[in-house]
Amino acid sequence: MKTSVIAALLLAATTLPAAAQSGPTLQEQMACRGDASKFCADHVGKPPQMNACLRENKSKLSDACRKVVESHGG
């Protein structure tokens, strides 16, 4: 289970919109860890779908993760 959560986090981190000049920091990745596994676990390994899922669920995300998604154009 921990492996899939970590994988989801890493994928979420790499799937934020390309409009951002740099990828999310480790702190930003950690902010979305729980949300990625809770709302978007089916999209692990599918970067475009993970990104879309996080954006679609933005209203349900924790404040910290929502800020990360928004800061990366979502």
C-alpha positions as a Markdown table, in Angstrom:
| # | Residue | x | y | z |
|---|---|---|---|---|
| 1 | Met | 0.0 | 0.0 | 0.0 |
| 2 | Lys | 2.8 | 2.5 | 0.9 |
| 3 | Thr | 4.4 | 1.8 | -2.4 |
| 4 | Ser | 1.3 | 2.7 | -4.4 |
| 5 | Val | 0.8 | 5.9 | -2.4 |
| 6 | Ile | 4.4 | 6.9 | -3.0 |
| 7 | Ala | 4.0 | 6.1 | -6.7 |
| 8 | Ala | 0.8 | 8.1 | -6.8 |
| 9 | Leu | 2.6 | 11.0 | -5.2 |
| 10 | Leu | 5.5 | 10.9 | -7.6 |
| 11 | Leu | 3.1 | 10.7 | -10.6 |
| 12 | Ala | 1.0 | 13.5 | -9.3 |
| 13 | Ala | 4.1 | 15.6 | -8.9 |
| 14 | Thr | 5.2 | 14.9 | -12.5 |
| 15 | Thr | 1.8 | 15.5 | -14.0 |
| 16 | Leu | 1.1 | 19.0 | -12.9 |
| 17 | Pro | 0.6 | 21.3 | -15.9 |
| 18 | Ala | 3.5 | 22.1 | -18.1 |
| 19 | Ala | 2.8 | 25.8 | -17.7 |
| 20 | Ala | 4.8 | 25.6 | -14.5 |
| 21 | Gln | 8.5 | 26.3 | -15.0 |
| 22 | Ser | 9.6 | 23.8 | -12.4 |
| 23 | Gly | 8.2 | 20.7 | -10.9 |
| 24 | Pro | 6.7 | 20.6 | -7.5 |
| 25 | Thr | 9.0 | 20.4 | -4.5 |
| 26 | Leu | 9.1 | 17.5 | -2.1 |
| 27 | Gln | 7.0 | 19.5 | 0.3 |
| 28 | Glu | 4.4 | 20.1 | -2.4 |
| 29 | Gln | 4.4 | 16.4 | -3.3 |
| 30 | Met | 3.8 | 15.5 | 0.4 |
| 31 | Ala | 1.0 | 18.0 | 0.6 |
| 32 | Cys | -0.9 | 16.0 | -2.1 |
| 33 | Arg | 0.0 | 12.5 | -1.0 |
| 34 | Gly | -3.2 | 11.7 | 0.8 |
| 35 | Asp | -5.4 | 13.4 | -1.7 |
| 36 | Ala | -3.8 | 11.6 | -4.7 |
| 37 | Ser | -4.3 | 8.2 | -3.1 |
| 38 | Lys | -7.8 | 9.1 | -1.9 |
| 39 | Phe | -9.3 | 10.6 | -5.0 |
| 40 | Cys | -7.0 | 9.6 | -7.9 |
| 41 | Ala | -5.6 | 6.2 | -7.1 |
| 42 | Asp | -7.0 | 4.7 | -10.3 |
| 43 | His | -4.8 | 7.0 | -12.3 |
| 44 | Val | -1.4 | 5.9 | -11.0 |
| 45 | Gly | 0.8 | 5.5 | -14.0 |
| 46 | Lys | -1.3 | 7.8 | -16.2 |
| 47 | Pro | 0.1 | 11.3 | -15.8 |
| 48 | Pro | -2.5 | 13.2 | -17.9 |
| 49 | Gln | -5.4 | 11.4 | -16.1 |
| 50 | Met | -3.8 | 12.0 | -12.7 |
| 51 | Asn | -3.5 | 15.7 | -13.4 |
| 52 | Ala | -7.1 | 15.9 | -14.6 |
| 53 | Cys | -8.3 | 14.0 | -11.6 |
| 54 | Leu | -6.6 | 16.4 | -9.2 |
| 55 | Arg | -8.0 | 19.4 | -11.0 |
| 56 | Glu | -11.5 | 17.9 | -11.1 |
| 57 | Asn | -11.4 | 17.1 | -7.4 |
| 58 | Lys | -9.9 | 20.5 | -6.5 |
| 59 | Ser | -12.8 | 21.4 | -4.3 |
| 60 | Lys | -12.4 | 18.2 | -2.3 |
| 61 | Leu | -8.6 | 18.5 | -1.9 |
| 62 | Ser | -7.0 | 19.5 | 1.4 |
| 63 | Asp | -6.1 | 23.2 | 1.5 |
| 64 | Ala | -2.4 | 22.4 | 1.1 |
| 65 | Cys | -2.9 | 20.3 | -2.0 |
| 66 | Arg | -5.4 | 22.7 | -3.5 |
| 67 | Lys | -2.7 | 25.4 | -3.2 |
| 68 | Val | -0.2 | 23.2 | -4.9 |
| 69 | Val | -2.5 | 22.4 | -7.8 |
| 70 | Glu | -3.4 | 26.0 | -8.2 |
| 71 | Ser | 0.2 | 27.1 | -8.1 |
| 72 | His | 0.9 | 24.8 | -11.0 |
| 73 | Gly | -1.9 | 26.1 | -13.2 |
| 74 | Gly | -4.7 | 23.7 | -12.1 |
